[in-house]
Amino acid sequence: MKTYKVNEIFYSLQGEGFYTGTPAVFLRFSGCNRFCAFCDTQHQNGTEMTGAEIAAACSAYASRHLVATGGEPLLQLDSELLRLLKAGGFYVQIETNGSLPVPPEVDWVTCSPKDAPWAVDRVDELKIVYQGQDVEQTASMFDTPRRFLQPCSGLNTAETIDYILRHPQWRLSLQTHKLIDIR
């Protein structure tokens, strides 16, 4: 029986991007294919779970908005598991680094691109962790009008705001879950 390595499943509010403030079930997968110095997630450990176990655990919560994250969720998230989640009534949002294609059952793609190459085939919102880099060049690789800049670990908020004020096609995304001390 197929299993997935799951770091954790929990219930909270989406703290970033377009769906900020939305109650959501977070399905955090273990493992990543990019290694970012600023990563704030311990995603190496995990528990092997079947798709049915994952769907049952996620269904224990009131919301039917599910955020698949990681690490990199697309290393494991596949159509088989997505069909189980969709059968449970879930709207599925993923947070991906853009390195892999997205299964068709995903409802919303949040891409936070790290290093190229990128293989993501659709993006509903682009969320870039701002560190003073050329975000316009990166953004030109993705076809979406929803563009968010996020300060790196909250350490360069003023610099990020200044950039957005000069480039109004961007919106500010703060890690509100950290600001209000929730998961």
HELIX and SHEET records of a PDB file:
HELIX    1   1 GLY A   51  SER A   59  1                                   9    
HELIX    2   2 PRO A   73  LEU A   75  5                                   3    
HELIX    3   3 SER A   79  ALA A   87  1                                   9    
HELIX    4   4 VAL A  135  ALA A  139  1                                   5    
HELIX    5   5 CYS A  152  GLY A  154  5                                   3    
HELIX    6   6 THR A  157  ARG A  166  1                                  10    
HELIX    7   7 THR A  176  LEU A  179  1                                   4    
SHEET    1   A 9 THR A  47  THR A  50  0                                        
SHEET    2   A 9 THR A   3  LEU A  13 -1                                        
SHEET    3   A 9 PRO A  23  PHE A  29 -1                                        
SHEET    4   A 9 HIS A  65  THR A  69  1                                        
SHEET    5   A 9 TYR A  91  THR A  96  1                                        
SHEET    6   A 9 TRP A 108  CYS A 111  1                                        
SHEET    7   A 9 GLU A 125  TYR A 130  1                                        
SHEET    8   A 9 ARG A 147  PRO A 151  1                                        
SHEET    9   A 9 ARG A 171  LEU A 172  1                                        
END                                                                             
